[in-house]
């Protein structure tokens, strides 16, 4: 019985999603702390996922969010200038203190903003809420 040589389907199966063996590979040196992340990215690319590694797209998204927050703040300013009587009536009907409103703000933000407390979206929404609470309590 012959031993060795090429045998069809012999050996360990590929860990890569495509199952391909790549004829051309290149060893690279990367910092150890980044190696697992880079391997994960390589596996995701091999599986056919399209990754957006362009940071400009994130900057564009941040700019759009800033513009949206700015537009909402302007709308709130216009609403308080044109309808101050309604806001004062609303505040007189609310039995809530500033502490209660801030507690409600925090609960609402945690429930509806998934990006996390350190995100720009969360901070901007919190600023808008703070402005609303301040305006509501002043009237």
MARNUMAR-62568 format. One record per residue: residue number from 0; residue in three letters; chain; x, y, z of N, C-alpha, C, O in turn. Coordinates in Angstrom, 1 decimal. Last residue first. Example, Ala and Ser with C-alpha at 12.3 -4.5 7.8 and 13.67 -1.06 7.14 Angstrom:
<recs>
REC/1/SER/A/12.8/-2.2/7.1/13.7/-1.1/7.1/12.9/0.0/7.9/13.4/1.1/8.0
REC/0/ALA/A/13.2/-5.7/7.8/12.3/-4.5/7.8/13.2/-3.3/7.8/14.2/-3.3/8.5
</recs>
This chain:
<recs>
REC/138/UNK/A/-40.7/79.4/31.7/-42.0/80.0/31.4/-43.1/79.7/32.4/-44.2/80.1/32.3
REC/137/UNK/A/-38.6/77.9/32.7/-38.5/79.4/32.8/-39.9/80.0/32.5/-40.2/81.1/33.1
REC/136/UNK/A/-39.2/75.3/32.2/-39.3/75.7/33.6/-39.2/77.2/33.7/-39.6/77.8/34.7
REC/135/UNK/A/-38.9/75.1/29.4/-40.1/74.8/30.0/-40.3/75.3/31.4/-41.3/75.8/31.8
REC/134/UNK/A/-36.2/75.8/29.1/-37.2/76.7/28.5/-38.6/76.4/29.2/-39.3/77.3/29.4
REC/133/UNK/A/-35.0/73.6/30.4/-34.7/75.0/30.9/-35.8/75.9/30.4/-36.3/76.7/31.1
REC/132/UNK/A/-35.9/71.5/28.8/-36.3/71.6/30.2/-36.1/73.0/30.8/-37.0/73.5/31.5
REC/131/UNK/A/-34.7/72.2/26.4/-36.2/72.1/26.5/-36.6/72.2/27.9/-37.6/72.9/28.2
REC/130/UNK/A/-32.0/72.0/27.1/-32.6/73.3/26.6/-34.1/73.3/26.7/-34.7/74.3/27.1
REC/129/UNK/A/-32.0/69.2/27.6/-31.6/70.2/28.7/-32.2/71.6/28.3/-32.7/72.3/29.2
REC/128/UNK/A/-32.5/68.2/25.1/-33.4/67.9/26.2/-33.2/69.0/27.3/-34.2/69.5/27.9
REC/127/UNK/A/-30.2/69.0/23.8/-31.5/69.5/23.3/-32.6/69.3/24.4/-33.4/70.2/24.6
REC/126/UNK/A/-28.3/67.6/25.2/-28.2/69.1/25.2/-29.6/69.6/24.8/-30.1/70.6/25.4
REC/125/UNK/A/-29.1/65.0/24.6/-29.1/65.4/26.0/-29.1/67.0/26.0/-29.8/67.5/26.9
REC/124/UNK/A/-28.5/65.0/21.9/-29.9/64.8/22.3/-30.0/65.3/23.7/-31.1/65.9/24.1
REC/123/UNK/A/-25.7/65.2/22.0/-26.5/66.3/21.4/-28.0/66.2/21.8/-28.6/67.2/22.0
REC/122/UNK/A/-25.0/62.8/23.3/-24.7/64.1/23.9/-25.5/65.2/23.3/-26.0/66.1/24.1
REC/121/UNK/A/-25.9/60.9/21.5/-26.5/60.9/22.9/-26.2/62.3/23.5/-27.1/62.9/24.1
REC/120/UNK/A/-24.4/61.5/19.2/-25.8/61.5/19.1/-26.4/61.7/20.5/-27.3/62.5/20.7
REC/119/UNK/A/-21.8/61.0/20.1/-22.2/62.4/19.8/-23.7/62.5/19.7/-24.2/63.5/20.1
REC/118/UNK/A/-21.5/58.7/22.9/-21.6/59.0/21.5/-22.1/60.5/21.3/-22.7/61.1/22.2
REC/117/UNK/A/-21.5/57.8/25.5/-20.3/58.6/25.0/-20.4/59.1/23.6/-19.6/59.8/23.1
REC/116/UNK/A/-23.7/56.2/25.8/-23.6/57.5/26.5/-22.5/58.4/26.0/-22.5/59.6/26.2
REC/115/UNK/A/-24.9/54.7/22.8/-24.1/54.7/24.0/-24.0/56.1/24.5/-24.2/57.1/23.8
REC/114/UNK/A/-26.6/54.1/20.7/-25.2/54.4/20.4/-24.3/54.5/21.6/-23.1/54.4/21.5
REC/113/UNK/A/-29.3/53.9/21.1/-28.5/52.7/21.2/-27.0/52.9/21.1/-26.2/52.0/21.4
REC/112/UNK/A/-31.7/55.7/22.5/-30.4/55.9/21.8/-29.5/54.7/22.1/-29.0/54.6/23.2
REC/111/UNK/A/-33.9/54.9/24.0/-34.1/55.2/22.6/-32.8/55.4/21.8/-32.8/55.5/20.6
REC/110/UNK/A/-33.2/54.5/26.7/-34.1/53.5/26.0/-34.1/53.7/24.5/-34.2/52.7/23.8
REC/109/UNK/A/-31.6/56.6/27.4/-31.1/55.3/27.5/-31.9/54.3/26.7/-31.4/53.3/26.2
REC/108/UNK/A/-33.5/58.7/27.1/-32.3/58.7/26.3/-31.7/57.2/26.3/-31.3/56.7/25.2
REC/107/UNK/A/-35.4/58.2/29.1/-35.8/58.2/27.7/-34.5/58.0/26.8/-34.6/57.3/25.8
REC/106/UNK/A/-33.9/58.5/31.4/-34.5/57.2/31.1/-34.9/57.1/29.6/-34.7/56.0/29.0
REC/105/UNK/A/-33.1/61.2/31.2/-32.1/60.1/31.2/-32.7/58.8/30.8/-32.1/58.0/30.1
REC/104/UNK/A/-35.7/62.4/31.3/-34.8/62.6/30.2/-33.8/61.5/30.1/-33.6/60.9/29.0
REC/103/UNK/A/-36.6/61.7/33.8/-37.3/61.3/32.7/-36.5/61.4/31.4/-36.5/60.5/30.5
REC/102/UNK/A/-34.7/63.1/35.3/-34.8/61.7/35.4/-35.5/61.0/34.2/-35.1/60.0/33.7
REC/101/UNK/A/-35.3/65.7/34.6/-34.0/65.2/34.2/-34.0/63.7/34.3/-33.3/63.0/33.5
REC/100/UNK/A/-37.9/65.9/35.7/-37.7/66.0/34.2/-36.4/65.5/33.8/-36.3/64.8/32.7
REC/99/UNK/A/-37.3/65.6/38.4/-38.2/64.6/37.7/-38.0/64.6/36.2/-37.9/63.6/35.6
REC/98/UNK/A/-35.8/67.9/38.8/-35.2/66.6/39.0/-36.0/65.5/38.3/-35.4/64.6/37.7
REC/97/UNK/A/-37.7/69.9/38.3/-36.5/69.8/37.4/-35.9/68.4/37.5/-35.5/67.8/36.5
REC/96/UNK/A/-40.9/68.4/38.9/-39.8/69.2/39.2/-38.7/69.1/38.2/-38.8/68.2/37.3
REC/95/UNK/A/-44.2/68.2/37.7/-42.9/67.7/37.7/-41.9/68.7/38.1/-42.0/69.9/37.7
REC/94/UNK/A/-46.8/68.8/37.3/-46.4/68.7/38.7/-45.0/68.2/38.8/-44.6/67.8/39.9
REC/93/UNK/A/-47.8/71.0/34.8/-46.9/69.9/35.1/-46.6/69.9/36.6/-46.1/70.9/37.1
REC/92/UNK/A/-49.2/73.2/34.3/-50.0/72.0/34.5/-49.1/70.8/34.9/-49.7/69.8/35.3
REC/91/UNK/A/-47.3/75.1/34.0/-48.2/75.3/35.1/-49.0/74.0/35.4/-49.4/73.8/36.5
REC/90/UNK/A/-46.2/74.3/31.6/-45.4/74.2/32.8/-46.3/74.3/34.0/-45.9/73.8/35.1
REC/89/UNK/A/-48.4/74.9/29.8/-47.9/73.6/30.0/-47.1/73.4/31.3/-47.4/72.4/32.0
REC/88/UNK/A/-48.4/77.7/30.0/-49.6/76.9/30.4/-49.2/75.5/30.7/-49.7/74.9/31.7
REC/87/UNK/A/-45.9/78.2/28.9/-46.2/78.6/30.3/-47.4/77.9/30.8/-47.4/77.5/32.0
REC/86/UNK/A/-46.3/77.3/26.3/-45.3/76.7/27.1/-45.6/77.0/28.6/-45.4/76.1/29.5
REC/85/UNK/A/-48.3/79.0/25.4/-48.6/77.6/25.5/-47.6/76.9/26.4/-48.0/76.0/27.2
REC/84/UNK/A/-46.9/81.4/25.4/-48.1/81.3/26.3/-48.4/79.8/26.5/-48.7/79.4/27.6
REC/83/UNK/A/-45.0/81.3/23.4/-44.6/81.3/24.8/-45.7/81.0/25.8/-45.5/80.5/26.9
REC/82/UNK/A/-44.8/80.7/20.5/-45.9/80.2/21.4/-45.4/80.2/22.9/-45.5/79.1/23.5
REC/81/UNK/A/-42.7/81.9/19.2/-44.0/82.1/18.6/-45.1/81.7/19.6/-46.3/82.2/19.5
REC/80/UNK/A/-40.5/81.1/20.7/-40.7/82.5/20.4/-42.1/82.8/19.9/-42.7/83.8/20.3
REC/79/UNK/A/-40.6/78.4/20.7/-40.7/79.1/22.0/-40.9/80.6/21.8/-41.5/81.3/22.6
REC/78/UNK/A/-40.4/77.8/18.0/-41.6/77.4/18.8/-41.7/78.2/20.1/-42.8/78.5/20.4
REC/77/UNK/A/-37.8/78.7/17.5/-39.0/79.3/16.8/-40.3/79.0/17.6/-41.1/79.9/17.7
REC/76/UNK/A/-36.3/76.9/19.0/-36.3/78.3/19.3/-37.5/79.0/18.7/-38.1/79.9/19.3
REC/75/UNK/A/-37.0/74.5/17.7/-37.4/74.7/19.1/-37.4/76.2/19.5/-38.2/76.7/20.2
REC/74/UNK/A/-35.8/75.0/15.3/-37.2/74.8/15.4/-37.8/75.0/16.8/-38.8/75.6/17.0
REC/73/UNK/A/-33.1/75.1/16.2/-33.7/76.3/15.5/-35.3/76.2/15.6/-35.9/77.2/15.9
REC/72/UNK/A/-32.8/72.4/17.0/-32.7/73.5/18.0/-33.3/74.8/17.5/-33.9/75.5/18.2
REC/71/UNK/A/-33.1/71.1/14.6/-34.1/70.9/15.6/-34.0/72.0/16.7/-35.1/72.4/17.2
REC/70/UNK/A/-30.8/72.1/13.2/-32.1/72.4/12.7/-33.2/72.2/13.8/-34.2/73.0/13.8
REC/69/UNK/A/-28.9/70.9/14.9/-28.9/72.4/14.7/-30.3/72.8/14.2/-30.9/73.8/14.7
REC/68/UNK/A/-29.4/68.3/14.4/-29.5/68.8/15.7/-29.7/70.3/15.7/-30.5/70.9/16.4
REC/67/UNK/A/-28.7/68.2/11.6/-30.0/67.9/12.1/-30.3/68.4/13.5/-31.4/68.9/13.7
REC/66/UNK/A/-26.0/68.9/11.7/-27.0/69.8/11.0/-28.4/69.5/11.4/-29.2/70.4/11.6
REC/65/UNK/A/-25.0/66.7/13.1/-24.9/68.0/13.6/-25.9/69.0/13.0/-26.5/69.8/13.7
REC/64/UNK/A/-25.6/64.7/11.2/-26.3/64.7/12.5/-26.2/66.0/13.2/-27.1/66.5/13.9
REC/63/UNK/A/-23.9/65.4/9.1/-25.4/65.4/8.9/-26.1/65.4/10.2/-27.2/66.1/10.4
REC/62/UNK/A/-21.5/65.0/10.4/-21.9/66.4/9.9/-23.4/66.5/9.7/-24.0/67.5/10.1
REC/61/UNK/A/-21.5/62.3/10.8/-21.5/63.2/11.9/-21.9/64.6/11.6/-22.6/65.2/12.3
REC/60/UNK/A/-21.5/61.5/8.1/-22.6/61.1/8.9/-22.7/62.0/10.2/-23.7/62.5/10.6
REC/59/UNK/A/-19.0/62.4/7.3/-20.2/62.9/6.7/-21.4/62.7/7.5/-22.3/63.5/7.7
REC/58/UNK/A/-17.4/60.8/9.0/-17.4/62.3/9.2/-18.6/62.9/8.5/-19.2/63.8/9.1
REC/57/UNK/A/-17.9/58.3/7.9/-18.3/58.6/9.3/-18.3/60.1/9.6/-19.2/60.6/10.3
REC/56/UNK/A/-16.8/58.7/5.4/-18.3/58.4/5.5/-18.8/58.7/6.9/-19.9/59.2/7.1
REC/55/UNK/A/-14.1/58.9/6.0/-14.8/60.1/5.5/-16.4/59.9/5.6/-17.1/60.9/5.8
REC/54/UNK/A/-13.2/56.4/6.6/-13.5/57.3/7.7/-14.3/58.5/7.3/-15.0/59.2/8.1
REC/53/UNK/A/-13.9/53.4/5.2/-13.6/54.8/4.8/-14.1/55.7/6.0/-15.3/55.8/6.3
REC/52/UNK/A/-14.6/50.9/5.2/-13.4/51.3/6.0/-13.0/52.7/5.8/-12.0/53.1/6.3
REC/51/UNK/A/-17.2/49.0/5.1/-16.9/50.4/4.8/-15.8/50.9/5.7/-16.0/51.2/6.8
REC/50/UNK/A/-17.2/45.8/3.7/-16.9/46.6/4.8/-16.6/48.1/4.4/-15.8/48.3/3.4
REC/49/UNK/A/-19.1/43.3/2.6/-18.5/44.5/2.2/-18.4/45.5/3.4/-19.4/45.9/4.0
REC/48/UNK/A/-18.6/39.8/2.8/-19.1/41.0/3.4/-18.4/42.3/2.9/-17.2/42.2/2.7
REC/47/UNK/A/-17.5/37.5/2.0/-18.2/38.3/1.0/-18.8/39.5/1.6/-19.5/40.2/0.8
REC/46/UNK/A/-15.8/36.1/3.6/-17.2/35.6/3.5/-18.0/36.4/2.6/-19.2/36.1/2.4
REC/45/UNK/A/-13.5/37.6/3.4/-13.5/36.3/2.7/-15.0/35.8/2.6/-15.3/35.1/1.6
REC/44/UNK/A/-14.3/39.7/5.2/-14.1/40.0/3.8/-14.1/38.7/2.9/-14.7/38.7/1.8
REC/43/UNK/A/-14.2/38.2/7.5/-15.5/38.8/7.1/-15.4/39.2/5.6/-16.4/39.0/4.9
REC/42/UNK/A/-11.5/37.5/7.7/-12.6/36.4/7.6/-13.9/37.0/7.1/-14.5/36.4/6.3
REC/41/UNK/A/-10.4/40.0/8.0/-10.1/39.2/6.8/-11.1/38.1/6.6/-11.5/37.8/5.5
REC/40/UNK/A/-11.5/40.8/10.5/-11.8/41.5/9.3/-11.5/40.7/8.0/-12.3/40.7/7.1
REC/39/UNK/A/-10.2/38.8/12.1/-11.7/38.9/12.0/-12.1/39.6/10.8/-13.0/39.2/10.1
REC/38/UNK/A/-7.6/39.7/11.7/-8.0/38.3/11.3/-9.5/38.2/11.2/-10.0/37.7/10.2
REC/37/UNK/A/-7.7/42.2/13.0/-7.4/42.1/11.5/-7.7/40.7/11.0/-8.2/40.6/9.8
REC/36/UNK/A/-8.2/41.4/15.6/-9.2/42.2/14.9/-8.9/42.1/13.4/-9.9/42.0/12.6
REC/35/UNK/A/-5.9/39.9/16.2/-7.2/39.3/16.3/-8.3/40.0/15.5/-9.1/39.5/14.7
REC/34/UNK/A/-3.9/42.0/16.0/-3.9/40.8/15.1/-5.3/40.1/15.1/-5.7/39.7/14.0
REC/33/UNK/A/-3.6/44.1/17.6/-4.5/44.3/16.5/-4.7/43.0/15.7/-5.5/43.0/14.8
REC/32/UNK/A/-1.8/43.3/19.6/-3.1/43.7/20.0/-4.1/44.0/18.9/-5.3/44.0/19.1
REC/31/UNK/A/0.5/42.8/18.1/-0.3/41.7/18.6/-1.7/42.1/19.0/-2.7/41.4/18.9
REC/30/UNK/A/1.0/44.6/15.1/1.0/44.5/16.6/0.1/43.5/17.1/-1.0/43.3/16.5
REC/29/UNK/A/2.1/42.6/12.3/1.2/43.6/12.9/1.3/43.5/14.4/1.7/42.5/14.9
REC/28/UNK/A/3.6/41.6/9.4/3.8/41.8/10.8/2.9/42.9/11.3/2.9/44.0/10.8
REC/27/UNK/A/2.5/39.2/7.1/2.7/40.5/7.5/2.9/40.6/9.0/2.5/39.7/9.7
REC/26/UNK/A/2.8/37.0/4.3/2.9/37.2/5.7/3.2/38.7/6.1/4.0/39.3/5.4
REC/25/UNK/A/0.6/36.5/1.7/1.7/37.3/2.1/1.8/37.4/3.6/0.8/37.9/4.3
REC/24/UNK/A/-0.2/34.2/-0.9/-0.4/34.8/0.4/0.8/35.6/0.8/1.9/35.5/0.2
REC/23/UNK/A/-1.5/32.7/-3.6/-0.6/33.8/-3.2/-1.0/34.4/-1.9/-2.1/34.9/-1.7
REC/22/UNK/A/-3.3/30.7/-3.4/-2.0/30.4/-3.9/-1.0/31.5/-3.5/0.1/31.2/-3.2
REC/21/UNK/A/-5.6/29.8/-1.0/-5.0/30.9/-1.7/-3.6/30.6/-2.1/-2.7/30.4/-1.3
REC/20/UNK/A/-8.3/27.7/-1.0/-6.9/27.9/-0.6/-6.3/28.9/-1.5/-6.5/28.9/-2.8
REC/19/UNK/A/-11.6/28.3/0.1/-10.6/28.3/-0.9/-9.2/28.3/-0.3/-9.0/28.7/0.9
REC/18/UNK/A/-13.7/28.6/1.8/-13.1/27.2/1.6/-12.0/27.2/0.6/-11.4/26.1/0.4
REC/17/UNK/A/-14.9/30.9/2.5/-15.0/30.5/1.1/-14.5/29.1/0.8/-14.8/28.5/-0.2
REC/16/UNK/A/-14.3/31.0/5.2/-15.7/30.8/4.7/-15.8/30.4/3.3/-16.6/29.5/3.0
REC/15/UNK/A/-11.6/29.2/6.5/-12.1/30.4/5.8/-13.5/30.0/5.2/-13.7/28.9/4.8
REC/14/UNK/A/-10.5/27.0/7.4/-11.3/27.7/8.3/-11.9/28.9/7.7/-12.8/29.6/8.3
REC/13/UNK/A/-10.4/23.9/5.5/-10.1/25.4/5.6/-11.0/26.0/6.6/-12.2/25.7/6.7
REC/12/UNK/A/-9.7/20.7/6.9/-10.6/21.6/6.1/-10.2/23.1/6.4/-9.8/23.4/7.5
REC/11/UNK/A/-6.7/18.8/6.7/-7.6/19.6/7.5/-8.4/20.6/6.6/-7.9/21.1/5.6
REC/10/UNK/A/-6.5/15.9/4.5/-6.0/17.1/5.3/-7.1/17.8/6.0/-8.3/17.6/5.8
REC/9/UNK/A/-7.8/15.1/1.3/-7.1/14.8/2.5/-6.7/16.0/3.2/-6.5/17.1/2.6
REC/8/UNK/A/-9.1/15.4/-1.2/-9.8/15.7/0.0/-9.1/15.3/1.3/-9.8/15.1/2.4
REC/7/UNK/A/-6.8/13.2/-2.8/-7.9/14.1/-2.9/-8.7/14.1/-1.6/-8.9/13.1/-0.9
REC/6/UNK/A/-3.4/13.1/-2.1/-4.7/12.4/-2.0/-5.8/13.4/-2.0/-5.8/14.4/-1.3
REC/5/UNK/A/0.0/13.0/-3.0/-1.3/13.8/-3.1/-2.5/12.8/-3.0/-2.6/11.9/-3.8
REC/4/UNK/A/2.3/11.4/-0.8/1.8/11.9/-2.1/0.5/12.6/-1.9/-0.1/12.8/-0.8
REC/3/UNK/A/1.9/8.5/1.4/2.4/9.8/1.0/1.8/10.2/-0.3/1.0/9.5/-0.9
REC/2/UNK/A/2.2/5.1/0.4/2.0/6.1/1.4/2.5/7.4/0.9/3.3/7.5/-0.1
REC/1/UNK/A/0.7/2.1/-1.0/1.5/3.3/-1.1/1.2/4.3/0.0/0.0/4.4/0.5
REC/0/UNK/A/0.8/-1.2/0.0/0.0/0.0/0.0/0.9/1.2/0.0/1.7/1.4/0.9
</recs>
